[in-house]
Every structure is written in C-alpha cells, then in structure tokens.
Amino acid sequence: MATPLPAEAPAPIDDPIKRNRSEGVVVECNGTEAKITTKAGAIEATDDYWAVGQLISIQVGKNRVVGLLHRVENDDETWDPDEQNTITLHVELSGEVRPDTHRGFVFSGGITQYPYIGAIAHKIRKQDLVTIYKSSDASAITIGSLSQAPDIPAVISVDSLLSRHFAVVGTTGTGKSTAVTLILHLIAKHKLNQRILILDPHNEYTSAFGNKANTITAETLDLPFWLLNLEEFQQVVFRGREGSQEEIDALREFIPKAKTLYRYGAQKGVRRKGGAGATFTADTPVPYRFADLMKLMDEEIGSLDGAMRRLTLRQLRGRLEAVVNDPRFSFMFGSHDATDRIEDVLGNIYRVPLDNMPITVFQMSGIPSEVVNSVASVLCRLAFDIALASQSKVKTLVVCEEAHRYIPADVNSAFAPTRGAIARIAKEGRKYGVSLAIITQRPNELDPTILSQCNTIFSLRLGNDADQDVMRKAIASGSRSTLAFLSSLADRECIAFGSAVSTPMRMRFRNLAASARPSSQNVSDGESIQAAAQTSLGEIVYNLRGAAAERDEQDDDEEWTINSNALAESFPEPEQVDLAHEVSLKRRSLLRRKTD
C-alpha cells in the first residue's frame, strides 16, 4: 500500500500551484534498490514525468543518492486519465552526489547514507547530471552526449581507455564501425605518439582516415616467411590443417640449419657446434634462403636408407614447393632469396618512425583464408615484442575487428598462436604500452577470459539474449539494470561502462562528417546492376589467380613464342601446317609441369 507524502514535503503532488518537477517518497530500500511511490495522471502543474531510463535523485541529508529508474508499476489495475493515480517506481542505486569543501559537489560510486523511508525523490537536476558525468582527467575527451540530456557531453578518459583495453560490441547496422572510427580519430588527435594497427576484415577503415592512415593490402603486403615462428609457418605449409608431427619435427630441425647457413655461410655454418640449433631456433626472426632449406632436405633424403623418413621429407618438400609456387602467397615468398629487410617491414607496419601517419589499416580480406590467422598472429605478436624491445617507447593500439574470428569462446576452433598473442596483449600489454580494442557483433562467441581484460565496454544495441547475458556478467553488479535497455537502443546510442567513465551512462555518439566515416559494404540495387554490367571476366580471373600468376603466364607466353619460332625454323615448308598442333602440345607440356 502506498505511503502518504510526509508532512515536511514542500508541496504535495496535487497542489494546484504549478511545480517544476514531480516528486515521490521512498517506501522501501535495501543495499542496491529503492522503491518509490508517487502520483501520475492529470498533472497539468508540471512538464515532468516518470519514465524508464531516467536517473532519479533521492535527498538524504545534504547528499543526493542517485539511481536508475528501471521499472514503473501502476498500483491499481485501472487507470483514470482525469485523476492522479498512485504508481510505484523501482530504482537501482548507483552512487551519490555530495558537497565538497573545495570542489562544490562531487559524485561517488559508493553510498555513505542510504535513503530512509519517506525520503523525497525526483527526477535528477541538470547540475547533478553535469557533476556525475564530468571528468577532471587531463586526457578526457568528448565522444557524444547523454541520452537523458543531449546538451550534456559524454566524456571518457583516453588514458584509462588505452591502459586497460576496451571493447565495442553491437549488432550489425547499429553504428559500431562509425563509433570505433570516432574513438580512433580522437585517440590519434590527443595521443600524438600512439600507433594504431587496425585488423580490417572488410576494407572499410581506409576511407575514414585519409592521409593519416598507411593502408596495407594483400598486393602491397611484404611479410617475409622467416618472420613467422614455427607454429605460424606450419599453418601456412599445411594450409590451416593439422600437420604431420614427423613433418613438423623436420621443419624444427632444418629451419635452424638454413638460418645458420645464411648467417655464417656454408663452411662456418657446418663447423658450428651442433651443426644448427646451437645459435638459432625455428622461431628466431632471422632470414634464411628457401633454396638452402630445400637443399638441406635433399641432402638428407639422398643419405637416408630408411623409407619412412625419406617419404616424410619428400611429402614435406612437396608441400613447401606448392606453397612457394602459389601466387596467393607471394607476399611471403615473393623473393626466394631472403634479404634481411626486417627494419623496412616493421617500420612500415608499426610506423617507426611515425611520419605523421600513426594509423595502419591492415586489409585482411585479400589474404588467403587458410593463413589469415597466421598473419593476425604475427601482427599481434610483433606488436608486443616491439613494445618490449623498445622499452615501451613504441606504443601500439591493436584494433581487432570481428574479434570472434581470432579469439572464439570455443578453444578448439581457434588458432592457438593467434589466441595466445592477443591474450598476451590483454594480460600484459598495459605494462609495456600495448593496448587492445576488441570489436565484435557476437560477444557471446568471444573468449570470456580475454573479454574480461577489457575494462571499458561500449555496448550498442544487442538483440540476442546470449549476447546480453555476456554484458550483464561484464558490468558491475550495482548497475546491471542499465543493460535492460540493450535491445531498444537507437542507432549510434550505447551504454558505456568501465574504468574510462565515471559511472555507467547511456549516451549517443557524436556524428561524423561523411569524409571521416568508414566505407559501407552495402550498395543499392542500381549500383549493383551498374557494377554487374561493367564486370570483366578477365579481371575476375586475374584476381583469382593473383598478379604473380599473371606474370608467370606472361613469361610462359614469351617462352611459347620462342618455342614457336624455333619449331618454325626446324620444320620444312610443307610441314608447317602442323606447327599450331606442335606448339599446342608444347604449351600443354609446360602447363602440366607448372601444375605438377
């Protein structure tokens, strides 16, 4: 039963004198929630009203306890629009605004004085909202505005965001990529020594950063095979499948030998203690020549009597040749004779020096699907190693778009080195200046251990119950009712919580200029029709085969032309009628050799 307003109330809700806000009284309170009774209905005396999602203020002495209104109930089964009806408000308590001698009023996430029965409650004052969400952090930036009060800025701490990692989650089409782009723009603007590496699976971020971004595509990528550690390299060799343990052991044996030959030469390399492995391992980022690796294996095959070992090495050799000759892997094996260009490779990817281009957009879509995890593993692993080797001078934010691909909840479906590299950044990165940003539309498919290391989360609209459950586990227990609104958030609207914000807030991201937004992958029907009409089958085949294959085909054409001329000179005049047939046979023979 509703409790009447206390006698000390300034003016009852049904006072005919116009008031500037509706009031209620506390009728029940525990450590996390308060229940408030009030009147609603024919309220001509106020423009105020009670609505789910509002922040409520409860006066307790000189302090004002703040809570979120997450449920409104009508005490009766009927509603009289002409009269005032008694309603009950359920408020989750989140902190208090209290006076401070030096700073006026301050907000604290803790509560020193809980509401008593009969305490007056009302919709929060604007000045209290400002107090709650303002930030005295020197690295504070404005990313949008509060949903409840659009004229009050939504502020986050960049230092806390980077030092403790962050995640942006939300269903497709809610503005997730635009929100990420806005945050990255502001980080690049306010942290001039911060590198940003974006693993971009949909090629949408290049257009957002203009001349501030260094874009790397499958065509421009230079990632030498010798930069890969053994686990990463074996995924390339076995095309993403689990390899034979005997063949993996052979790689572990011969790769260090090839590195020793490259570094010390044939004579010195042979004389080194233990032949190889005494100086290098298969994981050491030291160049070696692919020809040396193959030669070492050939020598071993020639000296063996055992059929099993010989068969293993021949199988491995065949796999290596197939990978090297695959034009899709030209970014790794474009030059079989390795050169020690590690400074150029790392400088280009990790922007050392910055050269006013702090952002690297790494377009993953052109990389063969069998090895995309290996590439992601190398990039994340090296980001950490570079920070460590530079004594934290090279600070990098690694942005993992579609992160559920690399760190899924199912351990058995993930590539272990990629998961390990990202987990290492999540757990140890902040000590060395490596930060992590996890972007996904499927938080329930993410590794919960790694997600738990992201101490700031921006959750846009999520309709899936499993995704919402993940967010409920991630947020502090005292603010979980905030997440009840996840399924009804508007586009570009989110609930932000964690170390980078003073208290969980429902906010709307700033709008970006068209030139600063990520490119959309959606096209209209008209554009699709026009694009289809202009599509060239030759261009499609060229893209399928790769530029390297096209160059090989041009080389073969030259060889066939030479063979044609040679055949023409060798044939007597009457027999030249069969020249085309002979050239065709020669062409097929060359093609079979290339295919085999």
Order of alpha helices (4+ residues) and beta strands (2+ residues): beta-beta-beta-beta-beta-beta-beta-alpha-beta-beta-alpha-beta-alpha-beta-alpha-beta-alpha-alpha-alpha-alpha-alpha-alpha-beta-alpha-beta-alpha-beta-alpha-beta-alpha-beta-beta-alpha-alpha-alpha-alpha
